[in-house]
Amino acid sequence: MYSLDDFEIAAKRCLPRPVYAYVAGGAEANLAFDDNRQAFRELALVPRVLRNVSQRSQSVSLLGHEYAAPFGAAPMGMLALTAYRGDVIVAHAAHQANIPTVISGASLVRLEEILDAAPSSWFQAYLPGELQRISALLDRVAGAGVKTLMLTVDCPVGGNRENNMRAGFSTPLKPSLRLALDGALRPGWIARTVLPTLLRHGMPYFENSFAERGAPILSATVLRDFSKRDHFDWSHVAAIRKMWKGTLIIKGILNPLDVATAREHGADAIVVSNHGGRQLDAAITPLRILPEIVERAGDTPVWLDGGIRRGTDVLKALALGASFVFVGRPFNFAAAVDGERGVAHAIQILREEVDRDMALLGVNRCEEVGSTHVRDIRARFLTGAAGA
């Protein structure tokens, strides 16, 4: 495995088609998904030379903690379908590498178990517009020792993921002859993931949607765990800010008009994200709207996810004003291919790329990367954060 893309190629061979489709695809015609990568292709880096880059460090300070790299592991739902205890192995690999990881509210492993393996993990929540259930979940999360809460706010309803349906994947997961045949064609996945899960832990449940245990993935009632999200609004965020004593991050902002509101409601950081192209198809790509978000954000940190596959992608996002990025699918595929060792290798690949690319760009620190280091190949300079 020489690049993050190599893990996806290998994962496609070892995962059943429905499971691979769930991870790999976007919504409807994949317009948002495809443009997340295209936006990076339309930017070129403009290096400086003879800068003495012998003192390079890609470490960054984030929310009062020094991390080893300017990227972290994004929250990913149902990771335990692609790899045995997938949430645990991704979190532990990230913890060992000293990069942040975010436990998904749609995970199939209890957050307390994940925190045992990676005590520094953050928690991401999908919340309904019900204060009683919100309060109970926050009590559980705080009691487990979580210090950083990430609210994902771009899911009032589920996206129209046609690729999932075409490949035979659904929520709830419905047993069928097609699903059984797809699984039989991937005996390694059955042996490494399915059988150990069932034998040691039983049928997977949605464990972290609420304070109480959610429904099993095969249950017809599973959609109740995703209900009333369309009631969730800024008034609930205001209530959460009063209840939650730790760091509060809002993920899923794409419109500059929402930035001021997020700041007024006490957001400690903002993640510019279109949910990996999995929600509103044709939603603007985070990288394209990033400079406008940064301009409105003032001193509130702005982070980005969506489409990061290379060290050069990380630097392009930093050049346009992001101070940090999150990576999702590649770490998911790495877990599917080779468990925690695969995730650790994927993290190392990206770290080595960032280090090499910083040297070639002519910078020693991530904070030095700015708008002078990037050009739109459509022949105009992009505006972003000021850079050296």
Backbone hydrogen bonds, N-H to C=O, Kabsch-Sander energy under -0.5 kcal/mol:
donor,donor_aa,acceptor,acceptor_aa,energy
4,L,309,R,-0.5
6,D,3,S,-0.7
7,F,3,S,-0.7
7,F,4,L,-0.9
8,E,4,L,-0.9
9,I,5,D,-1.8
10,A,6,D,-2.1
11,A,7,F,-2.8
12,K,8,E,-2.2
13,R,9,I,-0.8
13,R,10,A,-0.6
14,C,10,A,-1.2
15,L,11,A,-2.2
20,Y,16,P,-2.7
21,A,17,R,-2.5
22,Y,18,P,-1.9
23,V,19,V,-1.7
24,A,20,Y,-3.1
25,G,21,A,-2.1
27,A,277,G,-2.0
28,E,160,N,-3.0
30,N,27,A,-2.9
34,D,30,N,-2.7
35,D,31,L,-2.2
36,N,32,A,-1.5
37,R,33,F,-0.7
37,R,34,D,-0.8
38,Q,34,D,-2.0
39,A,35,D,-2.5
40,F,36,N,-0.5
40,F,37,R,-0.5
41,R,37,R,-1.6
42,E,38,Q,-1.4
43,L,40,F,-1.5
44,A,375,R,-3.2
46,V,373,H,-2.8
48,R,361,L,-2.7
56,R,53,V,-0.8
57,S,364,N,-2.8
60,V,67,Y,-1.8
62,L,60,V,-0.6
62,L,65,H,-3.4
65,H,62,L,-1.9
67,Y,60,V,-3.1
67,Y,65,H,-0.7
68,A,98,N,-2.8
72,G,325,V,-1.6
73,A,100,P,-2.7
74,A,72,G,-0.6
74,A,327,V,-2.4
78,M,106,A,-1.7
79,L,76,M,-0.8
81,L,78,M,-2.0
82,T,79,L,-1.3
83,A,79,L,-1.5
86,G,83,A,-1.9
88,V,85,R,-0.8
89,I,85,R,-2.0
90,V,86,G,-2.3
91,A,87,D,-2.0
92,H,88,V,-2.7
93,A,89,I,-2.3
94,A,90,V,-2.3
95,H,91,A,-2.6
96,Q,92,H,-2.6
97,A,93,A,-1.5
98,N,94,A,-0.6
98,N,95,H,-1.0
99,I,94,A,-2.2
102,V,73,A,-1.3
103,I,101,T,-0.5
103,I,122,W,-2.9
107,S,104,S,-1.3
113,E,110,R,-0.7
114,I,110,R,-1.8
115,L,111,L,-2.5
116,D,112,E,-1.4
117,A,113,E,-1.2
118,A,114,I,-2.1
121,S,118,A,-2.0
122,W,101,T,-2.8
123,F,148,T,-2.3
124,Q,103,I,-3.1
125,A,150,M,-2.6
127,L,125,A,-0.5
129,G,228,K,-2.5
130,E,128,P,-1.4
134,I,130,E,-2.3
135,S,131,L,-3.0
136,A,132,Q,-1.9
137,L,133,R,-2.1
138,L,134,I,-2.5
139,D,135,S,-2.1
140,R,136,A,-1.9
141,V,137,L,-2.8
142,A,138,L,-2.8
143,G,139,D,-2.4
144,A,140,R,-1.5
145,G,142,A,-1.4
146,V,141,V,-1.8
149,L,247,T,-2.9
150,M,123,F,-3.1
151,L,149,L,-0.5
151,L,249,I,-3.2
152,T,125,A,-2.1
152,T,150,M,-0.6
153,V,151,L,-0.6
153,V,251,K,-2.7
160,N,279,Q,-0.6
161,R,159,G,-1.4
162,E,160,N,-1.6
164,N,161,R,-0.8
165,M,161,R,-1.3
166,R,162,E,-2.7
167,A,163,N,-1.7
168,G,164,N,-0.6
168,G,165,M,-0.8
169,F,164,N,-3.2
173,L,217,I,-2.3
180,A,176,S,-2.4
181,L,177,L,-2.5
182,D,178,R,-2.5
183,G,179,L,-2.2
184,A,180,A,-2.4
185,L,181,L,-1.7
186,R,183,G,-1.6
189,W,186,R,-0.8
190,I,186,R,-1.6
191,A,187,P,-2.6
192,R,188,G,-2.7
193,T,189,W,-2.4
194,V,189,W,-1.5
195,L,190,I,-2.8
197,T,193,T,-1.5
198,L,194,V,-2.6
199,L,195,L,-2.8
200,R,196,P,-2.1
201,H,197,T,-2.5
202,G,197,T,-0.8
202,G,198,L,-0.8
206,F,215,A,-2.6
207,E,107,S,-1.7
207,E,205,Y,-0.9
208,N,107,S,-0.7
210,F,212,E,-0.7
214,G,206,F,-2.3
217,I,204,P,-2.2
219,S,216,P,-1.8
222,V,219,S,-1.4
224,R,221,T,-2.0
225,D,222,V,-1.7
226,F,223,L,-1.4
227,S,224,R,-1.3
229,R,226,F,-0.6
231,H,228,K,-1.1
232,F,229,R,-1.2
236,H,233,D,-1.1
237,V,233,D,-1.3
238,A,234,W,-2.4
239,A,235,S,-1.7
240,I,236,H,-2.6
241,R,237,V,-2.6
242,K,238,A,-1.3
243,M,239,A,-1.8
244,W,240,I,-3.5
245,K,243,M,-0.6
247,T,147,K,-2.3
249,I,149,L,-2.8
250,I,269,A,-2.0
251,K,151,L,-3.3
251,K,249,I,-0.6
252,G,271,V,-2.4
253,I,271,V,-1.4
258,D,255,N,-2.0
259,V,256,P,-1.1
260,A,256,P,-0.7
261,T,257,L,-0.6
262,A,258,D,-2.2
263,R,259,V,-2.3
264,E,260,A,-2.5
265,H,261,T,-1.5
266,G,263,R,-1.7
267,A,262,A,-2.3
268,D,248,L,-3.3
269,A,248,L,-0.9
270,I,301,P,-2.2
271,V,250,I,-2.7
272,V,270,I,-0.6
272,V,303,W,-3.2
273,S,253,I,-0.7
273,S,271,V,-0.6
277,G,274,N,-1.1
278,R,275,H,-1.3
279,Q,274,N,-0.8
281,D,279,Q,-0.8
283,A,280,L,-1.7
288,R,285,T,-0.9
289,I,285,T,-1.4
290,L,286,P,-1.3
292,E,289,I,-0.6
293,I,289,I,-1.9
294,V,290,L,-2.7
295,E,291,P,-2.0
296,R,292,E,-1.4
297,A,293,I,-1.3
298,G,294,V,-0.7
300,T,297,A,-2.2
303,W,270,I,-3.3
304,L,324,F,-1.6
305,D,272,V,-1.9
306,G,326,F,-0.7
314,V,310,R,-1.7
315,L,311,G,-2.1
316,K,312,T,-2.2
317,A,313,D,-2.2
318,L,314,V,-2.1
319,A,315,L,-2.4
320,L,316,K,-1.3
321,G,318,L,-1.5
322,A,317,A,-2.1
323,S,302,V,-2.4
324,F,302,V,-0.5
325,V,70,P,-1.7
326,F,304,L,-2.0
327,V,72,G,-2.7
331,F,328,G,-1.2
332,N,328,G,-1.5
333,F,329,R,-2.8
334,A,330,P,-2.1
335,A,331,F,-1.9
336,A,332,N,-1.8
337,V,333,F,-2.0
338,D,334,A,-2.5
339,G,335,A,-2.1
341,R,338,D,-0.7
342,G,338,D,-1.7
343,V,339,G,-1.9
344,A,340,E,-2.8
345,H,341,R,-2.0
346,A,342,G,-2.4
347,I,343,V,-2.6
348,Q,344,A,-2.1
349,I,345,H,-2.6
350,L,346,A,-2.1
351,R,347,I,-2.4
352,E,348,Q,-2.7
353,E,349,I,-2.2
354,V,350,L,-2.5
355,D,351,R,-2.5
356,R,352,E,-2.5
357,D,353,E,-3.0
358,M,354,V,-2.3
359,A,355,D,-1.8
360,L,356,R,-2.2
361,L,357,D,-1.9
362,G,358,M,-1.5
363,V,358,M,-2.4
366,C,57,S,-0.5
368,E,365,R,-1.4
369,V,366,C,-1.6
371,S,385,A,-2.2
373,H,370,G,-2.1
374,V,371,S,-1.3
375,R,44,A,-2.8
376,D,380,R,-1.7
377,I,42,E,-2.7
379,A,376,D,-1.3
380,R,376,D,-1.0
388,A,368,E,-1.4
